[in-house]
Amino acid sequence: MLFLSSTDPASEITEMLVIPVCEDKDLNDSLVIASTVQRVRGFKEFTGAKGDEAVLYDPSQVKAQRIMFIGLGKSESVSPESLRAMAGRATAQGMQRKLSAISLLVPTGDGIDADMADMLKAMLEGACLRNHLFDRYKTQKDSKPLKRINFLIKPAVARKYKALPARVSAVCQGTLLARNWVNTPSNDKKPAAFARTIARLAKKEGLKTTVLGKKELKQKKFGAILAVAEGSSSAPGMVIVDYHPRGAKKTAALVGKGVTFDSGGLNLKTTKTINLMKVDMAGAAAVAATVLASARLKLNLRVIGILPLVENMISGKATRPGDIIRSYSGKTIEIGNTDAEGRLILIDALSYAVQRYKPGILIDMATLTGACVMALGEGYAGVFSNDDELAAGITQSGEKTGERCWRMPLPDDYKDLIKSELADINNMPRSRWGGAITAALFLEEFVGQTHWAHIDIAGPAYRKKGNDYCGPGGTGFGVRLLCDFLSRI
């Protein structure tokens, strides 16, 4: 679907040639393209400003059926993220026009201050990520993804980066898989069904896969997972996916929150928030897709994905506020709120990861708290860590991939807020403030001395309105972030 081409852009036979344009500098050294850009600059509605678009049909001197010009703004403001967005917009325009293929002209790099590898990778990502539709439940299919997207570059650049499209596709297909899982309604992804889907795909990649059902969870005393699932007629499960290449000297364990539907339990959610609770397994989706992508990328480290899967529902058997449960670690927890369920299933999985695998790095990803959305909005994930280097590595990957993260504090004195008079710890703080911090501090109690980070993706996991390279719905946030981070450790 993604291809590098060294064809002269004026000679490219395509349904649509896409040319990015800056307000103040030329981005390509082709004389024919330069004259065509100059022509479109004569239009009052197109200056090259960010967001500008113009289309020429049957252009002279160029073999493309049409040329779309997309403005990038001033050259100094062009970045991998703006190129990612531009490629996504171009792809969306091709899909809207019901085309089968488009060609994007890659800037030579002379006009903007950006590395060619970063520019090309960003454009590949933007196109691949936008070339996606979730129309499984629509009887009328109004659009289709493009079959082919060409990126026009110099022959030497095409040779140097010939492996890049396959690598980008491996990661982005993981993101699209995570989006599909998040968008799937809860009636079609109950814990057992979701576990089977993950296991089937993992086995296709040759990964060792273990699925623990309710019986095994009871035998192994995963008390916190079982407590959350108690009110549902759908049995809980836990999936362990293990990518273990020969000779790997490092191990990273990833834990993803997998609440396939969250009613809030007896602390029932309101009508305003409950309708999107199919999204509460976005962490598990991102982690599972990351492990699959790690295998396709052939990363040189062991990556273990641990996915606790439950429904948080209401019934006569449901766990009650005030109940005291015993977790896998042996610590007891007073249930202050049944809607603080994500941290409960995570602590059992985190404790299991530490005890069973002793990983060098442990990262959990979860749509954990509305408080994190209040603090950072929908465009950032919150990062909490007991390790400065690990936190810095994650935030750097966030900047590189456009999956932005912001490090949050873990102050010791806030631990007093989750103390219990009757048990070892309470899952709900005594204060309504700083909820994302106290949730992370609760998790930290179960990781010991392991180098650990918690990524709260409650904000960026889902978009009611899409952006340039992601349609409305699940974003697949975290797959590209984790893949970039894991490839650098």
Buried (B, 14 or more C-beta within 10 A) or exposed (E): BBBBBEBEBBEBEBBBBBBBBBBEBBBBEBEBBEEBBEBBBEEEEBBBEBEBBBBBEEBEEBBBBBBBBBBBBBBEEBBBBBBBBBBBBBBBBBBEBEBEBBBBBBBBBEBBEBEBEBBBBBBBBBBBBBBBBBEEEEEEEEEEBBEBBBBBBBEEBBEBBEEBBEBBBBBBBBBBBBBBBBBBEBEEBBBBBBBEBBBEBBEEBEBEBEBBBBEEBBEBBBBBBBBBBBBBEBBBBBBBBBBEEEEBEBBBBBBBBBBBBBBBBBBEBEEEEEEBBBBBBBBBBBBBBBBBBBBBBEBBBBBBBBBBBBBBBBEEEBBEBEBBBBBBBEBBBBBBBBBBBBBBBBBBBBBBBBEEBEBBBBBBBBBBBBBBBEBBEEEBBBBBBBBEEBBEBBBBBBEBBBBBBBBBEBEEEBBEBBEBEEBBBBBBBEEEEBBBBBBBBBBBBBBBEBBBBBBBBBBBBBBEEBBBBBBEBBBBBBBBBBBBBBBEB
